Amino acid sequence: MRISASRVATMLCVGVLAMAAGCSKQGPLERAGEEVDEAVDTVKNGKESTATKLDDAADEVRDGVKDATK
């Protein structure tokens, strides 16, 4: 079964928006811990993982929404 690129992109966008909506309150320690985890994963794998990229995108979306509502 082949999945089209547009379907994958749509699923990715929905996932990022769901993460941004579900995790809107994150304290500074939680964010710092997340960044440490991402750094450790990057060092282990030698490259940034897809999950890390998605987390970063969700953080950017969340910050953009927060800035837009101010």
C-alpha positions in Angstrom: 0.0 0.0 0.0 1.4 3.4 -1.0 0.6 6.6 0.9 0.7 9.8 -1.0 2.9 12.7 0.1 -0.1 15.0 0.6 -1.8 12.5 2.9 1.4 12.2 5.0 1.7 16.0 5.1 -1.9 16.3 6.2 -1.4 13.7 8.9 1.7 15.4 10.1 0.0 18.8 10.3 -2.9 17.4 12.2 -0.5 15.7 14.7 1.4 18.9 15.2 -1.7 20.9 15.8 -3.1 18.2 18.2 0.2 18.3 20.2 0.1 22.1 20.3 -3.5 22.2 21.5 -3.0 19.4 24.1 0.2 20.6 25.6 -0.3 24.3 25.8 1.1 24.8 29.3 4.7 23.9 29.7 6.9 25.2 32.5 10.5 26.3 32.1 11.8 23.2 33.8 9.7 20.9 31.6 11.0 22.7 28.5 14.6 22.5 29.7 14.2 18.8 30.4 12.8 18.3 26.9 15.8 20.1 25.4 18.2 17.9 27.4 16.4 14.8 26.2 16.6 16.0 22.6 20.3 16.8 22.9 21.0 13.3 24.3 19.0 11.7 21.5 20.9 13.8 18.9 24.3 12.8 20.3 23.2 9.1 20.4 21.9 9.0 16.9 24.4 11.4 15.3 21.5 13.3 13.8 18.3 15.0 14.9 15.4 12.5 15.0 12.1 13.0 13.3 10.4 13.1 16.8 12.7 16.0 17.8 11.9 17.9 14.6 8.2 17.4 15.3 8.6 18.6 18.9 10.4 21.7 17.7 7.7 22.4 15.2 5.0 22.0 17.8 6.9 24.4 20.1 7.1 27.0 17.3 3.4 26.6 16.6 2.6 26.9 20.3 4.8 30.0 20.6 3.3 31.6 17.5 -0.2 31.0 18.7 0.7 32.5 22.1 2.2 35.5 20.5 -0.8 36.0 18.2 -3.2 36.0 21.1 -1.4 38.7 23.0 
